[in-house]
């Protein structure tokens, strides 16, 4: 997966210790998610539809 042009965003609810995930949604056909503490570590990739379904599910809680 090519992440060179990824623009990463953290939640506005993230804490000062950087304990959160970052999301890149500007990639073609994929939403990438990574650990903010390990920016060169593994990245999870989701289709935009799967990411929307995830957000819909977590927004109910």
N, CA, C and O atoms as a printed pandas DataFrame, in Angstrom:
     atom_number atom_name residue_name chain_id  residue_number  x_coord  y_coord  z_coord
0              1         N          UNK        A               1    0.855   -1.173    0.000
1              2        CA          UNK        A               1    0.000    0.000    0.000
2              3         C          UNK        A               1    0.900    1.235    0.000
3              4         O          UNK        A               1    1.832    1.324    0.799
4              5         N          UNK        A               2    0.632    2.157   -0.867
5              6        CA          UNK        A               2    1.410    3.393   -0.988
6              7         C          UNK        A               2    0.845    4.452   -0.043
7              8         O          UNK        A               2   -0.310    4.858   -0.178
8              9         N          UNK        A               3    1.660    4.898    0.912
9             10        CA          UNK        A               3    1.213    5.878    1.911
10            11         C          UNK        A               3    1.956    7.202    1.806
11            12         O          UNK        A               3    1.825    8.053    2.686
12            13         N          UNK        A               4    2.728    7.386    0.751
13            14        CA          UNK        A               4    3.544    8.600    0.617
14            15         C          UNK        A               4    2.722    9.869    0.715
15            16         O          UNK        A               4    3.151   10.823    1.364
16            17         N          UNK        A               5    1.570    9.912    0.101
17            18        CA          UNK        A               5    0.743   11.123    0.114
18            19         C          UNK        A               5   -0.280   11.182    1.230
19            20         O          UNK        A               5   -1.149   12.053    1.233
20            21         N          UNK        A               6   -0.184   10.261    2.180
21            22        CA          UNK        A               6   -1.184   10.205    3.251
22            23         C          UNK        A               6   -1.146   11.460    4.117
23            24         O          UNK        A               6   -0.079   11.933    4.508
24            25         N          UNK        A               7   -2.321   11.980    4.402
25            26        CA          UNK        A               7   -2.469   13.101    5.347
26            27         C          UNK        A               7   -3.156   12.525    6.573
27            28         O          UNK        A               7   -4.335   12.175    6.535
28            29         N          UNK        A               8   -2.400   12.431    7.664
29            30        CA          UNK        A               8   -2.878   11.775    8.878
30            31         C          UNK        A               8   -3.567   12.772    9.800
31            32         O          UNK        A               8   -3.132   13.915    9.938
32            33         N          UNK        A               9   -4.659   12.314   10.434
33            34        CA          UNK        A               9   -5.423   13.150   11.363
34            35         C          UNK        A               9   -5.667   12.377   12.651
35            36         O          UNK        A               9   -5.944   11.177   12.627
36            37         N          UNK        A              10   -5.561   13.074   13.771
37            38        CA          UNK        A              10   -5.906   12.500   15.072
38            39         C          UNK        A              10   -7.250   13.055   15.505
39            40         O          UNK        A              10   -7.651   14.141   15.086
40            41         N          UNK        A              11   -7.926   12.318   16.328
41            42        CA          UNK        A              11   -9.195   12.761   16.874
42            43         C          UNK        A              11   -8.993   14.005   17.734
43            44         O          UNK        A              11   -7.973   14.142   18.410
44            45         N          UNK        A              12   -9.955   14.896   17.703
45            46        CA          UNK        A              12   -9.903   16.070   18.583
46            47         C          UNK        A              12  -10.062   15.659   20.039
47            48         O          UNK        A              12   -9.813   16.461   20.939
48            49         N          UNK        A              13  -10.472   14.424   20.278
49            50        CA          UNK        A              13  -10.626   13.906   21.643
50            51         C          UNK        A              13   -9.379   13.180   22.147
51            52         O          UNK        A              13   -9.381   12.642   23.254
52            53         N          UNK        A              14   -8.324   13.163   21.350
53            54        CA          UNK        A              14   -7.108   12.476   21.793
54            55         C          UNK        A              14   -6.471   13.226   22.954
55            56         O          UNK        A              14   -6.632   14.438   23.097
56            57         N          UNK        A              15   -5.746   12.480   23.779
57            58        CA          UNK        A              15   -5.156   13.100   24.959
58            59         C          UNK        A              15   -3.751   13.619   24.666
59            60         O          UNK        A              15   -3.207   13.381   23.588
60            61         N          UNK        A              16   -3.179   14.315   25.610
61            62        CA          UNK        A              16   -1.861   14.923   25.444
62            63         C          UNK        A              16   -0.732   13.900   25.384
63            64         O          UNK        A              16    0.351   14.222   24.896
64            65         N          UNK        A              17   -0.951   12.680   25.864
65            66        CA          UNK        A              17    0.083   11.658   25.840
66            67         C          UNK        A              17    0.194   10.967   24.478
67            68         O          UNK        A              17    1.009   10.060   24.305
68            69         N          UNK        A              18   -0.606   11.385   23.534
69            70        CA          UNK        A              18   -0.537   10.833   22.178
70            71         C          UNK        A              18   -1.048    9.400   22.105
71            72         O          UNK        A              18   -0.658    8.653   21.207
72            73         N          UNK        A              19   -1.913    9.006   23.032
73            74        CA          UNK        A              19   -2.447    7.648   23.060
74            75         C          UNK        A              19   -3.704    7.565   22.204
75            76         O          UNK        A              19   -4.822    7.586   22.718
76            77         N          UNK        A              20   -3.514    7.474   20.929
77            78        CA          UNK        A              20   -4.669    7.425   20.051
78            79         C          UNK        A              20   -4.264    6.838   18.710
79            80         O          UNK        A              20   -3.119    6.425   18.522
80            81         N          UNK        A              21   -5.187    6.805   17.802
81            82        CA          UNK        A              21   -4.904    6.376   16.442
82            83         C          UNK        A              21   -4.980    7.575   15.523
83            84         O          UNK        A              21   -5.588    8.595   15.845
84            85         N          UNK        A              22   -4.356    7.429   14.383
85            86        CA          UNK        A              22   -4.427    8.450   13.336
86            87         C          UNK        A              22   -5.054    7.807   12.113
87            88         O          UNK        A              22   -4.868    6.617   11.857
88            89         N          UNK        A              23   -5.795    8.601   11.363
89            90        CA          UNK        A              23   -6.521    8.113   10.197
90            91         C          UNK        A              23   -6.164    8.957    8.986
91            92         O          UNK        A              23   -6.098   10.183    9.074
92            93         N          UNK        A              24   -5.937    8.307    7.869
93            94        CA          UNK        A              24   -5.720    8.990    6.596
94            95         C          UNK        A              24   -6.858    8.593    5.663
95            96         O          UNK        A              24   -7.023    7.419    5.333
96            97         N          UNK        A              25   -7.634    9.578    5.246
97            98        CA          UNK        A              25   -8.777    9.301    4.372
98            99         C          UNK        A              25   -8.582    9.850    2.966
99           100         O          UNK        A              25   -9.472    9.729    2.124
100          101         N          UNK        A              26   -7.431   10.451    2.705
101          102        CA          UNK        A              26   -7.218   11.064    1.398
102          103         C          UNK        A              26   -6.587   10.110    0.391
103          104         O          UNK        A              26   -6.177   10.540   -0.687
104          105         N          UNK        A              27   -6.505    8.844    0.717
105          106        CA          UNK        A              27   -5.907    7.860   -0.180
106          107         C          UNK        A              27   -6.953    7.286   -1.113
107          108         O          UNK        A              27   -8.124    7.185   -0.747
108          109         N          UNK        A              28   -6.554    6.917   -2.290
109          110        CA          UNK        A              28   -7.488    6.418   -3.295
110          111         C          UNK        A              28   -7.980    5.017   -2.951
111          112         O          UNK        A              28   -7.212    4.056   -2.998
112          113         N          UNK        A              29   -9.261    4.902   -2.607
113          114        CA          UNK        A              29   -9.885    3.610   -2.392
114          115         C          UNK        A              29   -9.584    2.928   -1.077
115          116         O          UNK        A              29   -9.939    1.764   -0.894
116          117         N          UNK        A              30   -8.934    3.629   -0.149
117          118        CA          UNK        A              30   -8.583    3.002    1.125
118          119         C          UNK        A              30   -8.554    4.046    2.231
119          120         O          UNK        A              30   -8.212    5.206    2.000
120          121         N          UNK        A              31   -8.918    3.619    3.430
121          122        CA          UNK        A              31   -8.777    4.428    4.637
122          123         C          UNK        A              31   -7.710    3.726    5.471
123          124         O          UNK        A              31   -7.836    2.541    5.779
124          125         N          UNK        A              32   -6.663    4.460    5.836
125          126        CA          UNK        A              32   -5.560    3.872    6.586
126          127         C          UNK        A              32   -5.624    4.326    8.040
127          128         O          UNK        A              32   -5.968    5.473    8.327
128          129         N          UNK        A              33   -5.289    3.419    8.954
129          130        CA          UNK        A              33   -5.324    3.703   10.386
130          131         C          UNK        A              33   -4.008    3.215   10.988
131          132         O          UNK        A              33   -3.551    2.111   10.692
132          133         N          UNK        A              34   -3.401    4.051   11.838
133          134        CA          UNK        A              34   -2.144    3.665   12.491
134          135         C          UNK        A              34   -2.131    4.138   13.935
135          136         O          UNK        A              34   -2.930    4.988   14.327
136          137         N          UNK        A              35   -1.224    3.586   14.716
137          138        CA          UNK        A              35   -1.011    3.976   16.107
138          139         C          UNK        A              35   -0.193    5.260   16.121
139          140         O          UNK        A              35    0.864    5.320   15.493
140          141         N          UNK        A              36   -0.657    6.273   16.815
141          142        CA          UNK        A              36    0.049    7.555   16.831
142          143         C          UNK        A              36    1.405    7.468   17.514
143          144         O          UNK        A              36    2.263    8.321   17.287
144          145         N          UNK        A              37    1.615    6.452   18.347
145          146        CA          UNK        A              37    2.903    6.291   19.031
146          147         C          UNK        A              37    3.916    5.544   18.173
147          148         O          UNK        A              37    5.104    5.537   18.495
148          149         N          UNK        A              38    3.475    4.921   17.099
149          150        CA          UNK        A              38    4.350    4.104   16.249
150          151         C          UNK        A              38    4.078    4.439   14.791
151          152         O          UNK        A              38    3.510    3.634   14.053
152          153         N          UNK        A              39    4.478    5.605   14.394
153          154        CA          UNK        A              39    4.133    6.111   13.054
154          155         C          UNK        A              39    4.800    5.373   11.908
155          156         O          UNK        A              39    4.384    5.526   10.759
156          157         N          UNK        A              40    5.814    4.583   12.186
157          158        CA          UNK        A              40    6.440    3.786   11.132
158          159         C          UNK        A              40    6.052    2.316   11.251
159          160         O          UNK        A              40    6.546    1.472   10.504
160          161         N          UNK        A              41    5.170    2.021   12.190
161          162        CA          UNK        A              41    4.720    0.649   12.409
162          163         C          UNK        A              41    3.634    0.240   11.445
163          164         O          UNK        A              41    3.428    0.885   10.417
164          165         N          UNK        A              42    2.940   -0.830   11.774
165          166        CA          UNK        A              42    1.912   -1.361   10.880
166          167         C          UNK        A              42    0.733   -0.412   10.705
167          168         O          UNK        A              42    0.427    0.408   11.570
168          169         N          UNK        A              43    0.091   -0.556    9.562
169          170        CA          UNK        A              43   -1.080    0.251    9.208
170          171         C          UNK        A              43   -2.221   -0.694    8.858
171          172         O          UNK        A              43   -2.033   -1.660    8.119
172          173         N          UNK        A              44   -3.393   -0.412    9.387
173          174        CA          UNK        A              44   -4.592   -1.156    9.001
174          175         C          UNK        A              44   -5.237   -0.434    7.830
175          176         O          UNK        A              44   -5.264    0.796    7.798
176          177         N          UNK        A              45   -5.752   -1.182    6.874
177          178        CA          UNK        A              45   -6.391   -0.588    5.698
178          179         C          UNK        A              45   -7.826   -1.089    5.591
179          180         O          UNK        A              45   -8.095   -2.282    5.734
180          181         N          UNK        A              46   -8.734   -0.164    5.339
181          182        CA          UNK        A              46  -10.155   -0.464    5.204
182          183         C          UNK        A              46  -10.671    0.132    3.910
183          184         O          UNK        A              46  -10.156    1.142    3.429
184          185         N          UNK        A              47  -11.690   -0.499    3.349
185          186        CA          UNK        A              47  -12.383    0.153    2.239
186          187         C          UNK        A              47  -13.173    1.320    2.836
187          188         O          UNK        A              47  -13.513    1.290    4.019
188          189         N          UNK        A              48  -13.466    2.338    2.040
189          190        CA          UNK        A              48  -14.284    3.440    2.573
190          191         C          UNK        A              48  -15.629    2.953    3.125
191          192         O          UNK        A              48  -16.104    3.479    4.132
192          193         N          UNK        A              49  -16.238    1.969    2.488
193          194        CA          UNK        A              49  -17.527    1.456    2.980
194          195         C          UNK        A              49  -17.364    0.773    4.336
195          196         O          UNK        A              49  -18.201    0.956    5.220
196          197         N          UNK        A              50  -16.312   -0.001    4.512
197          198        CA          UNK        A              50  -16.070   -0.662    5.794
198          199         C          UNK        A              50  -15.779    0.369    6.878
199          200         O          UNK        A              50  -16.220    0.212    8.017
200          201         N          UNK        A              51  -15.044    1.418    6.537
201          202        CA          UNK        A              51  -14.739    2.472    7.512
202          203         C          UNK        A              51  -16.015    3.199    7.941
203          204         O          UNK        A              51  -16.202    3.474    9.126
204          205         N          UNK        A              52  -16.894    3.510    6.984
205          206        CA          UNK        A              52  -18.163    4.156    7.321
206          207         C          UNK        A              52  -18.996    3.267    8.226
207          208         O          UNK        A              52  -19.612    3.750    9.176
208          209         N          UNK        A              53  -19.020    1.975    7.941
209          210        CA          UNK        A              53  -19.780    1.036    8.778
210          211         C          UNK        A              53  -19.205    1.001   10.195
211          212         O          UNK        A              53  -19.955    0.967   11.171
212          213         N          UNK        A              54  -17.892    1.007   10.305
213          214        CA          UNK        A              54  -17.251    1.039   11.624
214          215         C          UNK        A              54  -17.640    2.308   12.374
215          216         O          UNK        A              54  -18.028    2.244   13.540
216          217         N          UNK        A              55  -17.539    3.458   11.714
217          218        CA          UNK        A              55  -17.888    4.736   12.370
218          219         C          UNK        A              55  -19.352    4.768   12.776
219          220         O          UNK        A              55  -19.686    5.280   13.844
220          221         N          UNK        A              56  -20.216    4.237   11.950
221          222        CA          UNK        A              56  -21.633    4.179   12.293
222          223         C          UNK        A              56  -21.838    3.326   13.537
223          224         O          UNK        A              56  -22.606    3.686   14.429
224          225         N          UNK        A              57  -21.149    2.199   13.588
225          226        CA          UNK        A              57  -21.287    1.310   14.737
226          227         C          UNK        A              57  -20.784    1.930   16.029
227          228         O          UNK        A              57  -21.454    1.838   17.057
228          229         N          UNK        A              58  -19.616    2.562   15.995
229          230        CA          UNK        A              58  -19.073    3.128   17.239
230          231         C          UNK        A              58  -19.800    4.396   17.650
231          232         O          UNK        A              58  -19.790    4.749   18.830
232          233         N          UNK        A              59  -20.425    5.084   16.722
233          234        CA          UNK        A              59  -21.130    6.315   17.092
234          235         C          UNK        A              59  -22.394    6.034   17.909
235          236         O          UNK        A              59  -22.958    6.938   18.524
236          237         N          UNK        A              60  -22.821    4.797   17.908
237          238        CA          UNK        A              60  -24.008    4.417   18.687
238          239         C          UNK        A              60  -23.704    4.264   20.166
239          240         O          UNK        A              60  -24.619    4.121   20.976
240          241         N          UNK        A              61  -22.426    4.292   20.527
241          242        CA          UNK        A              61  -22.055    4.106   21.932
242          243         C          UNK        A              61  -21.576    5.379   22.487
243          244         O          UNK        A              61  -21.211    5.443   23.661
